[in-house]
Structures are given as structure tokens and as C-alpha cells.
Amino acid sequence: MFAAKLVCTKCGEEYSLACGVYKCTKCGSPLDVRYHYDDIADLIQDNDPWFREHPHVWKYWMFLPVSNLKKAVTLNEGGTRLYRAKRLEEKIGISKLYIKNEGENPTGAFKDRGSSVEITKALEFHAQKVIVASTGNMAASISAYGAKAGLKVTIVVPEGTPEGKLVQAKMYGANVEVFGKTYDEALAEAERRALEDGYYLTGNYHYRVEGQKTTGFEIIDQLHFNVPDWIVVPIGAGTHLRAIWKGLKEFYRIGLISELPRIAGVQIEGYDSIVRAWKTSKPIEKITKKVPTIASAIAVKAPVDGENVLKAVKESNGYLDTVTNEETAAAGLLLGREGLFVEPSSATSLALAQKMREEGIIDKGESVVIIATGHGLKDINTWSKVLTS
């Protein structure tokens, strides 16, 4: 294993990989896994079989904090296709538009990348039961990987979580509990029970980041180690965007790529705390009201990785903005005409790419990768309402 230590993303406090904390005990900020990058570079350099291997999460094992690969909990996650959307290129006016279809993962969402690593780490910590707060996709994912590992899984979800996602979690044998009206209330309950009842806490924490950064690895791999101009990512907790940027920087650090793309993040209207902070140069403020939205998977009032999103966008000379429910619905229908059925939250990335092109932020000659985070069957009721409205 090439992982070396944990480091707080804000204050720099360092921790042992074996310490079992979920966030910095000094300032409460998220942690980051650091590696012996020179050793990884030596391993990969001129390693032709590795370069030829088909992309999947565990191809990048040297960038994952797992001590025994034989005990990895996997359902063959990752390796999702990168589509060239030529008809959408013409419609939007972008030279090259790619869609990274994360709905092809085992439970239908990008969460499986992080769940594979998190549940593997749970076994390393000798856990017998795990808990997670979720708006649905992570609930299904942790339930599936927990079942694969033989662990007891408890899911805490807020009221209004799409029924399809709850059924999926229950099919994997999880105990699903409804708590509170928002994701943030469900998260507080999950963290309390982990502390008081001995659960291994899974969710938007540092080990999930390590699995989810493989989205960025695969994009570069599938483009034959060429770098797109832009990568557009939906933002809920912000962990996926943070993870993708981390992965890209790691590839850059060891010399696999010679430049970095610009990162654009999108929030749905009403849940735009990060966008507000970016536009006003003020601290992120928690959203106080619950707003009706078609993108429930990213309707997060207090994004745990908000500060890390701002850092990634600043470092990459990127962009942040919101899209409306109407723009999201229209983008979802466009993706459908391209042969891709994505959940509403996924469609926000195309909606933002369209908006950025119209405003001249994306140039016609640039290449853009949008992340479609989950399958449309995840939230069939919302799309049924859109189609009949």
C-alpha cells in the first residue's frame, strides 16, 4: 500500500491511517489521504501492461488506501463508458462533448466507486455493522456493498426520498430508517449513532473520496491520456467534484498528464450555497429553507465538501453556477434523445454546459466532459411528472 497518512484539508493536522476518525478533531474539516507519490511513479513508469488494462476502479489500486487487495469488496464497479455526443455537439455548439455515464455502475450511480473502497476499509477496521445517511443513491450503494461483505447495514434517509432508491436498498437487505426532513438532519442522526452505538460510519468522508477520484482517472485513461478543456460535475455534498480534482492532480503530479483541465460545478436552484459563496467571495452559508426540486440527489443544504469545491474551482480556473428545474428537465430530455436515460441530478451537468456555451465561458473549439452521475430509473416518478407536464 502506498498510502502514507491523513491530513486535514483546512488546518493541516496529520493523522495515522489507523486512527479511525471521520474528520479533523481540531477544526471539524474533511480529511485527505496522502500517498508516497514518487514510489507510485516508479511503479507505473514504462508499465505497458498497466496502460493497456481496461479502466476500472481497482486498476488504480496504487492510488487507493487498501492494505490487502485480495480482500477488496468489489462488484466490478467503474469502467463506465465515455460517450462522444456528436448530435449534442452540433446543437450546443461545442467541438467535442463527452458524457461519462456513471449510471452503468452496479447499483446505477457513481457512488459505487466510493462504496467499494469504504466497505473494504470497514472490513480492515473489523466492523460488523455500518451506517450511512443518504438521499437515496448512496443508500442503495452502501447496502449492496455491505451485503457483498456480509455486514449489517442501516440507512438513514430524509422524508421524500424516491421510493425506487429505498426499494433498491431494501432488496440488498438493509434496514432503512426515515429521519428528518432533510439530508442534513439524516446525516446528524447517522453520525450520532456511529458515535454512540458503534456503527462504522460511511458517507462523504476521506475513504469515499479515494474511490470516487477514479472517475477522473478513467476520463483521462479513456481519452488516451489527453486532457479535456472542461469537466462539468453536479454538486450535492461536493465530494465527487473534490475527488475528481484530486485524482487529476495526482496523475499530473506523477507525470501521467502534462496539464490539467478546468473544473465546472453545478448546483440546482434553491440549494446554491457554494455558488453564492463563489460569486460573493463570502463564507459558505447553510441553506435554511427546503425548496421543491426535481434534483433531490443534490439537494444538500450544508455541503460537507463545500470549501474543497471552492478550492478546486479556484485552482483549476474553473466555474460555478446554478441551473433551474426547467433547464435541468430540458437537458434530461436532450440526453434521452441521445440514447441516455439519466436521473434529474445528472442532467444538471449538461444544463450548465449549455449555459456556459451560451455565455461564452466555454469556447466552440473546446472539449468538454460532463458527468452523468446516475441512471434515470433511480427517479422514475420525477421524469413521469416532467413528461406529463
Beta strands, then each sheet from edge to edge (+ up, - down):
strand 1: 3-8
strand 2: 14-15
strand 3: 31-35
strand 4: 82-84
strand 5: 96-101
strand 6: 129-133
strand 7: 152-157
strand 8: 175-178
strand 9: 200-201
strand 10: 230-234
strand 11: 262-268
strand 12: 319-323
strand 13: 367-372
sheet 1: 2+ 1- 3+
sheet 2: 4+ 5- 13- 10- 11- 12-
sheet 3: 8+ 7+ 6+ 9+
end
